Amino acid sequence: MVTNYLRTLYYLNMLRKSAFWKEDRLLKFQEKKLRAIISYAYNSVPFYHRKYRSAGIRPGDIKKREDLNKLPVLRKDEIRNNLSEMISREYNVEKLKRLSTSGSTGRPLHLYVSQAESEFRKAKHLRANTSCGQT
């Protein structure tokens, strides 16, 4: 995967600006993103569709952060045992980047990220580093 530095810089700029938003604006943004994520997971990711349905959860049930406690807990073993079902229908697994944790709990955890997610993760690290004075 070749990094798209323009997209990474866009994300970095967005993260820097949003760090200074007033609380009400940030909360509205977070809740809008939360609804979009839940809807996307339900409609595009087979694992989450099944998990939410079996818990009686529909995307419209999650509107604000207080509703997060309605969601079923996700365990690491569920990720390990259902990894292929946790990939959105939108993506071809062969075009995703595979990441692994260090395995400090005994077994590494594997996951996949898209190009855009990889670049957003880089921007998050850059924001933390540059806000502490690293140039």
N, C-alpha and C positions, 0 to 999 in steps of 0.2 A: 504494500500500500504506500503510495507516494502522498505525502502531506500536501494539502492545499493550504498554503500559508496565508493566502488572502482570506479564506474562510476562517482560519484560526484567528487571524487578527480581527476579523469582524466579531467573532465570539468574544474575544478578549475585550474589545471596546464595549460591547453590550454588557458584559459582566462588570466592568468598571463603572459604567453609568448606573446600572441597577443597584449597585452597592449603596448609592446615596438617595434612593427613592424614599419618599415618606412612607410610613408604615401602612397606611390605607391603600396606597397604590401598589405596594409590594404584595399585600394580602390579596388584592383583586387579581393581580398577575398570577400569583401562586395558585389560587383557586381555579382560575381559568385553565392553567396548565394541568392541574390535577384532574379536572374533568376530561380534558383531552387525552391524557395518559390512560385513565381508566377506560374510556370509550375505545381507544385504540387497542389496548390490551384485550378487551372483551371481544372486539370485532375482528382482530387480526392475528391473535396468538392463540392457537388451539389449547394450550395448557391453561391459560388464564380464563378462557371461555368456559372450559369444563369446571375449573376450580370455583369461579364466581357463581356459576349456575348451581353447582352442588351446594353452595352456601346460601343460595337464594338471593344473590346480589345481582342487580342490574346496573348498568352504567349510571342511570339517572338517580340511583340511591346515594351516590357519592358526589356531593356538591361542594363541600368545604372541608377544611382540615379536621374538624371534629368528627366527620364521618369516616375517617380512616380506621377507627376502631371497629367498624363494621366488616372490614376486610379480613379474610382468613389469614392466619400466620403462614408464612412461607419458610420452610426448613431447608437447610443446605442439602439434605439427602433427596428432597423433592427435586431440586435443581439438578443434582447429579443423575438421578434416575429418569428425568424427563427433558434433558437438555435439547434434544432435537424437536420436541413439541413446544419449546419455549421461544422458538425463532418465529418471528412474524412471517406470514405468508408473502409479505412484500419483498422479502430478501431471499437470495440464493446463498446458502451457507458457504459455498465455495468462494464467495466474494466478500465474506466477512472476516474480520481479524479475530483470531482466537487468543484469549487472555487466560492466564491462570494465576491463582493466588499462590502464596508461598507454601501453603499447607501447614501453617503453624498449629492447627488443631488436629493434625495427624494425616489428613488427606487434602491435596490441593483441590480447589474448586475451579472449574473451567466455565468460561462464558464467551459469548461472541459479541462484538460491537461492529457497527457500521463505520464507514469512512468518516461520516459527519460526527458520529459520537466520539471517535478517536480524536478528531480535531477539537471538539468541545472539551474533552478531558485535558488536552494539551493547554488549551486556553485557561482552564481553571488553575492548572499548575503555574502557568505564567503569571496569572493575576496574583496568586499568593506570593510568589517570589518577588515580583516587581513592587507589590504594595509594602514589602518588607525592605525595599531598597536595593534589591539586586538589579543590576543593569546588564 
